[in-house]
């Protein structure tokens, strides 16, 4: 896994400190943006939704549980900035689960944009180009680990076929 600079870690930790205490509203901002950027992703969430609308999805208890889990993954990454390798196996398995659910590796780019959007909205003037780059650096490490779950799934499929 790549390394983050000391400055990256400091910026990420400081910016997450206030956001991490109120995870669900920030997660809702992130997922709202995600569905605006790629409405097809909404179809991956098969909850009891009346008309398949984004608002129904965003307010369903199952989806709110998913939002909490996503925010906890971000929280875990921030908490383990000094040694993201400790999360590697967890992230690989998370990647496998996302592949099984129909998520495409390419969707991580839109998720990253949505994460940055949420940070920008939530942090206001504290969201700087340097902070943005620090989060991008961390996100790229997390995505690389999760994406390797797809590679391992592909390898296992060829071995067992």
C-alpha positions, 0 to 999 in steps of 0.5 A, spaced: 500 500 500 502 507 498 504 511 504 501 518 506 505 524 508 505 526 515 501 532 513 496 528 509 494 524 515 494 531 519 489 534 514 485 528 514 484 527 521 483 534 523 477 535 518 474 528 520 474 530 527 468 534 527 464 530 521 465 523 524 461 525 530 455 526 526 456 520 520 449 519 517 447 526 515 454 527 512 453 520 509 446 522 506 449 528 503 455 523 500 450 518 497 445 524 494 451 526 490 452 519 488 445 518 485 445 525 482 452 523 478 450 516 477 442 514 478 443 507 475 447 506 482 440 507 485 438 500 482 443 496 487 439 498 493 433 493 493 430 496 499 422 496 500 421 502 496 415 504 493 416 508 487 424 507 486 425 514 488 432 517 491 428 520 496 425 513 498 431 510 498 435 515 502 430 515 508 429 507 508 432 504 515 436 499 511 439 504 507 441 508 513 444 502 516 448 502 509 450 509 510 452 508 517 457 502 515 460 506 509 461 512 514 464 507 519 469 504 513 471 512 512 472 512 520 476 506 520 481 508 515 482 515 518 483 511 525 488 507 521 492 512 517 499 510 520 498 503 518 492 502 513 495 495 511 492 493 517 485 494 514 487 491 507 484 484 508 478 487 510 478 492 504 479 486 500 473 482 502 469 489 502 471 489 495 469 482 494 462 483 497 461 490 493 462 486 486 457 480 488 452 486 489 453 488 482 458 494 483 463 496 478 470 498 479 469 504 475 463 506 480 469 508 485 471 514 481 464 517 482 464 515 489 470 519 490 467 525 487 461 524 492 466 523 498 469 530 496 463 533 494 460 532 501 467 534 504 467 540 501 459 542 503 461 540 510 467 543 511 466 550 507 472 554 507 476 549 511 476 545 504 482 547 501 486 544 495 491 541 499 486 538 504 482 535 497 489 532 495 490 529 502 483 525 502 484 523 494 491 520 496 487 516 502 481 514 498 486 511 492 489 507 497 482 504 500 480 503 493 486 500 490 485 495 496 478 494 495 479 493 487 484 487 489 478 484 491 475 484 484 482 481 481 482 475 487 475 474 485 476 473 478 482 469 479 478 464 484 473 464 478 478 461 473 481 457 478 475 453 480 472 453 473 
